[in-house]
Amino acid sequence: MARDFDIKGAPRLFLIRKSSFDPHWEATNQKIRHIAGKSITLLIKNQGVGDIYRIHAASKLHGMDGVDFNLASIPGDFDVESSEPFDPVYMRKLFNLGYRQAKEGYPWAKKPPAFE
């Protein structure tokens, strides 16, 4: 694919996921609207994980075996919760974490989760 565009060197792929891959347990209210809301949230999260696997597989199917795959995500130990949709305190803490990690040399994952 890179040769189709006359790109020199090995192709590089960078994916940034604005979420963690680690499961997060929490009790759910037993009312149907709460269960449905939680189900939709989990569906969306897992669809995002599936997208990463599909992107990785597609890069292999299209002859990009030498692709430099790089994946970033929010670490599982980041336990700050957002209290509202646009929470400046949460966003500042997340920004500070990302800034610190970038400054120290972010450890990009070279494969999707569980691809050991």
trRosetta pair geometry for C-beta under 8 A, 3 or more apart (Angstrom, degrees):
i j d omega theta_ij theta_ji phi_ij phi_ji
1 4 5.6 -43 -160 16 38 117
1 5 7.6 12 153 1 62 101
1 11 7.1 24 75 -65 99 159
1 62 5.2 27 -40 146 123 124
1 63 6.8 154 -16 66 79 97
1 64 6.0 -31 25 -62 113 112
2 5 6.4 -72 -164 46 39 96
2 7 4.2 -89 -173 62 90 118
2 9 8.0 -97 167 78 149 55
2 10 7.8 159 12 -165 172 26
2 11 4.4 -152 -60 -63 132 110
2 64 7.3 104 -16 -110 101 103
3 6 7.1 34 -167 -84 43 34
3 7 7.3 -100 -73 42 26 74
7 11 6.9 67 103 -87 140 84
10 66 5.1 -105 -138 135 112 113
10 67 7.2 171 169 -111 94 29
10 68 5.9 92 121 -25 118 103
11 64 5.6 -50 56 -147 138 117
11 66 7.3 111 36 93 80 83
11 67 5.0 -34 86 -114 101 81
11 68 7.1 -168 101 20 49 78
12 67 7.1 145 -107 -168 21 71
12 68 4.3 -23 -113 63 76 111
12 70 6.8 11 -178 1 94 118
13 55 7.5 166 178 153 139 112
13 59 6.0 -60 -47 -102 160 153
13 64 7.9 85 -37 144 126 144
13 67 5.3 25 -7 171 115 121
13 68 6.7 170 24 80 67 55
13 69 5.2 -12 66 -112 112 55
13 70 6.5 171 89 27 58 73
14 70 4.7 -19 -106 76 67 113
14 71 8.0 170 -157 -79 45 33
14 72 7.6 8 -171 1 87 104
14 108 7.8 -73 -125 -133 84 136
15 52 6.1 128 150 -123 161 94
15 55 6.5 126 -81 96 139 156
15 69 7.9 -7 6 -169 108 79
15 70 7.0 168 25 91 66 58
15 71 4.8 -9 66 -112 104 75
15 72 7.2 -177 94 29 57 65
16 71 7.9 170 -83 -158 32 48
16 72 4.8 -9 -116 64 72 107
16 73 7.6 164 -164 -77 47 47
17 21 7.5 60 98 -56 154 87
17 48 6.5 118 -141 158 110 121
17 52 6.8 -28 -69 -71 130 132
17 71 7.0 16 -6 -173 108 93
17 72 6.9 -174 27 92 70 54
17 73 4.1 -8 66 -102 109 93
17 74 7.4 -105 103 3 83 73
18 74 6.9 43 -170 -27 36 112
19 45 6.3 -159 169 -134 160 93
19 48 6.5 78 39 101 141 157
19 73 6.5 -36 79 -159 50 102
19 74 5.9 -82 172 26 11 114
20 24 7.2 94 70 -45 127 113
20 73 6.1 119 -119 148 35 112
20 74 4.6 -74 -63 85 75 92
20 75 6.7 -2 -115 119 105 15
20 76 4.9 120 -169 -92 131 56
20 78 6.8 -170 -69 49 124 101
21 49 6.7 107 -128 -106 88 113
21 73 5.8 60 -24 118 93 165
21 76 7.0 -65 60 -67 65 102
21 113 4.6 166 -176 -64 157 156
22 76 3.1 64 -8 -117 149 123
28 34 5.6 161 178 139 89 108
28 35 6.0 100 143 -93 134 62
28 38 4.9 -47 -118 -36 137 163
29 34 3.8 42 66 70 100 177
29 35 7.7 -117 83 -42 64 69
30 34 7.3 21 27 65 9 126
30 35 7.1 23 -151 -50 35 113
31 34 4.8 83 64 9 84 106
31 35 7.1 -162 90 -6 39 89
32 35 5.6 -57 -144 40 33 110
32 36 6.0 34 158 -20 68 108
33 36 5.7 -51 -141 39 30 112
33 37 6.2 35 156 -22 63 107
34 37 5.7 -52 -145 36 29 112
34 38 6.4 28 155 -16 63 107
35 38 5.9 -56 -148 39 29 110
35 39 6.2 33 152 -23 64 108
36 39 5.6 -54 -147 35 30 115
36 40 6.5 29 156 -18 64 104
37 40 5.9 -55 -150 35 30 108
37 41 6.4 32 152 -19 64 107
38 41 5.6 -53 -148 36 32 114
38 42 6.3 29 155 -15 66 107
39 42 5.9 -58 -148 40 29 108
39 43 6.2 34 152 -24 64 107
40 43 5.4 -51 -145 34 32 116
40 44 6.4 32 156 -18 65 104
41 44 6.0 -57 -152 35 28 109
41 45 6.4 27 153 -17 64 108
42 45 5.6 -53 -144 38 33 113
42 46 6.1 25 160 -12 67 109
43 46 6.1 -62 -145 43 25 104
43 47 6.2 32 154 -25 63 107
44 47 5.6 -51 -146 31 30 115
44 48 6.8 35 153 -21 61 101
45 48 5.8 -55 -161 29 32 114
45 49 7.0 30 146 -16 64 102
46 49 5.3 -45 -149 33 44 114
46 50 6.4 47 150 -19 67 102
47 50 5.5 -52 -150 38 34 115
47 51 6.5 44 148 -27 64 100
48 51 5.5 -45 -150 26 33 117
48 52 7.0 37 151 -20 61 98
49 52 5.8 -51 -160 28 36 112
49 53 6.9 32 147 -13 65 103
49 112 8.0 109 -171 -171 74 116
49 113 7.2 -50 -147 39 108 123
50 53 5.6 -55 -152 38 38 111
50 54 6.2 37 151 -19 70 105
51 54 5.6 -55 -146 38 33 111
51 55 6.3 34 155 -21 67 104
52 55 5.8 -51 -146 34 30 111
52 56 6.4 31 153 -18 63 106
52 71 6.8 64 -154 -125 127 135
52 112 5.0 141 131 -119 109 114
52 113 7.8 57 100 11 145 86
53 56 5.7 -55 -148 38 31 112
53 57 6.2 29 154 -17 66 108
53 112 5.3 101 -86 -164 66 175
54 57 5.7 -54 -143 40 31 110
54 58 6.0 33 157 -21 66 107
55 58 5.8 -53 -143 37 28 111
55 59 6.5 31 155 -22 62 103
56 59 6.0 -55 -154 31 28 110
56 60 6.9 23 150 -13 61 105
56 69 6.3 45 -120 -132 92 146
56 111 7.3 71 -139 -155 146 61
56 112 5.1 -103 -25 -30 156 117
56 115 7.7 -116 163 -72 164 160
57 60 5.7 -60 -156 37 36 109
57 61 6.2 33 151 -21 70 108
58 61 5.5 -54 -140 37 35 112
58 62 6.2 21 164 -10 68 111
59 62 6.4 -62 -143 43 26 102
59 64 4.5 -74 179 75 76 128
59 67 4.8 -60 169 22 127 165
59 69 6.9 150 83 -85 160 106
60 64 6.7 -94 -83 64 25 75
60 65 6.1 57 -135 -92 71 65
60 67 7.9 -112 -70 23 55 122
64 67 4.1 39 150 -44 107 114
69 110 5.7 97 79 -171 91 52
69 111 6.5 68 96 -87 138 40
70 108 4.0 -24 -152 -178 93 142
70 109 7.4 123 -160 62 41 49
70 110 7.1 -18 -93 -101 49 51
71 108 6.4 122 45 -172 40 78
71 109 4.2 -40 66 65 100 102
71 110 7.7 -139 19 -44 92 9
71 111 7.6 -62 13 84 131 16
71 112 6.7 111 -48 -96 166 48
72 106 6.2 -5 -108 165 121 139
72 108 6.1 -58 -64 -115 83 73
72 109 7.4 169 -75 14 33 88
73 109 7.6 -3 8 3 100 131
74 78 5.2 -88 173 46 99 143
74 94 7.1 -41 -116 -139 120 106
74 97 7.8 60 -140 106 82 144
75 78 5.2 111 68 -18 79 98
75 97 7.7 -132 24 174 107 134
78 94 7.2 73 -177 -108 143 77
78 97 6.1 28 -108 -126 126 171
80 90 5.7 165 135 -129 115 76
80 93 4.9 112 -53 102 177 151
80 94 7.1 -138 68 -55 133 80
81 90 7.2 -75 114 -103 27 123
82 85 7.6 63 147 -106 130 15
82 87 4.3 175 -155 23 84 144
82 90 4.2 -1 -100 -72 75 175
83 87 5.3 124 43 -113 70 135
83 89 7.5 22 18 53 113 120
83 90 7.1 180 8 -35 71 121
84 87 4.8 138 53 -71 75 90
86 91 7.9 -10 -170 -31 56 135
87 90 3.9 48 101 18 119 115
87 91 6.3 158 89 -15 63 87
88 91 5.5 -56 -139 42 33 112
88 92 6.1 38 160 -25 67 105
89 92 5.9 -53 -149 33 26 111
89 93 6.7 23 154 -14 61 106
90 93 6.0 -60 -152 38 30 108
90 94 6.2 26 154 -15 66 110
91 94 5.7 -56 -144 41 31 111
91 95 6.1 36 154 -22 66 106
92 95 5.6 -52 -145 36 29 113
92 96 6.3 31 155 -20 63 105
93 96 5.7 -52 -146 36 31 112
93 97 6.5 35 153 -20 62 103
94 97 5.7 -50 -150 33 33 113
94 98 6.5 30 153 -15 64 107
95 98 5.8 -59 -149 40 31 109
95 99 6.1 33 154 -22 67 108
96 99 5.6 -51 -142 36 30 113
96 100 6.3 32 157 -20 64 106
97 100 5.9 -58 -150 36 27 111
97 101 6.3 24 155 -16 64 109
98 101 5.7 -56 -144 39 30 110
98 102 6.1 29 158 -19 66 108
99 102 5.9 -57 -147 37 27 109
99 103 6.2 28 155 -20 64 109
100 103 5.8 -57 -147 36 27 112
100 104 6.4 14 158 -8 64 111
101 104 6.0 -64 -146 44 29 103
101 106 4.9 59 145 -100 97 84
101 107 7.9 -89 -167 12 104 74
102 105 7.8 49 -175 -70 28 14
102 106 5.4 -11 -96 -41 50 109
109 112 7.6 86 127 -106 129 15
109 113 7.5 -13 177 -69 162 60
111 115 3.7 -127 151 86 125 128
111 116 7.6 166 77 -72 144 36
112 115 4.9 89 62 -20 71 129
